Amino acid sequence: MIIVQVKEGDNIEKALKKFKRKFEKTGIVRELRSRQAFEKPSVANRKKMMKAVYVQQLRSVED
């Protein structure tokens, strides 16, 4: 359960922004989307490998 402390006289938009940030950090939405459809382990491994290659290329360009 996400709890956001709101001080007296604090703006509701700030509290909502804090809530959204905390909700985003928990990763609930990402996990929900991943569970909507089954992904074969081979496909998951391929995606993981492609992401690693992409990140490695970015780091090599950065240097």
N, C-alpha and C positions, 0 to 999 in steps of 0.2 A: 504494500500500500504506500502510495506516495503522499508525503505530508509536506506542505509548504507553509512555513511560518510567515504570517502577515502581521506587520506592526501596525499600531494605531495610526491612522491617517496615511497609510501607505497606499499607493496607487494600485488599482485592481489590474491594470495592464501589466505592471511589473510582476505582480504575483502570478498572473497567467503565463508570462514569459518564463518565469522560474519553473513553473509546473511543466511547461512544454519541454524545457531543457532537461529536467530530471527524467521525464517520460522518455525522451529520445535516448538518454544514456542507458536506460534499462534494456533497450533493444527488444521490447515486446512486439512492436510492429514488424520488425525485420524477421523475428522468429515466426510470427503468425503467417507472414507471406511465404516463408520457406516451408511451412507445414501444410500449406494448402494443396500442394501437389507433390507426389513422391518423386524423388530424383534418384536415379540409379547411382550406385557408388562409383561406377566408372565415369559417369558424367560429372559427378562432384569432383573426382580426382582431376579430371581434365580441366575443369574450371579453375581449380586451385593451382594447377601447373601453369595455366595461361596467365593467371594473375601474378604469379611469382616471376614469370618471364617479363611481363609488362613492368613490374616494379624494378626489376634488375636493369632493364633498358633505361628507365627513367633515371636511375642512379648513375648509370654509366654516362649518360648525356650530361648530367649535372656536374660531373668531374671534369 
